[in-house]
Amino acid sequence: MRLPVALSIVLIPVTSVIAREQDQTVSVGPWTIATFFKAEKFDRCTMNRSANDLDITFARSDDGLLLSLDSSKWKLERGKTYDVTLAAGARSVQAKALADARSVTIALSDRPLGERMRTANVLEVRGEGATLKVPLDGSTAALERLDSCFEKNSHAGVESNPFVARSRKP
């Protein structure tokens, strides 16, 4: 009798942790929205997808909105910065792309460009050697979900009620 009771007490918290882990990802059209924590502290929300041999990730954190582009075909010089032009609709801005071995990260600090990305079909990333076309279909709803994920998780603190687990939904 004691063994079944002991097992049920142990398994209840484990199943709730598993359920919370599964709730951290949601699909919005072609995009996948995810929530990330470091040491039980909220870190960032991301939305990602793959298209044309390119892995595309938008990340929203305390540092703002970042775009990460990754391709297994690239051989980049880690730490090098590349000048790029970002264009969505009629809006274009100059930006810097920070390279890793097979990816670049670009800070998206221009608010009007961010607004244009919600309605544009494509975000062009123009480098010296090529123009990358980042598909934005479904981005209106996905970017709204990304923003709400960030707002909900960045302001949800244990200070409000330390006896209730925080929701980790994207």
SULPELIN-V74863 format. One record per run of one state. SS is the DSSP state (h for helix, s for strand, l for the rest). FROM is the first residue (numbers start at 0). LEN is the number of residues. Records with the same first field share a line. If there is no record, write none. Layout:
BEGIN
SS: FROM-LEN, FROM-LEN
END
This chain:
BEGIN
l: 0-1, 22-2, 28-2, 38-2, 51-2, 61-2, 70-10, 88-2, 99-3, 107-3, 117-4, 126-4, 135-3, 155-15
h: 1-21, 110-7, 138-17
s: 24-4, 30-8, 40-11, 53-8, 63-7, 80-8, 90-9, 102-5, 121-5, 130-5
END
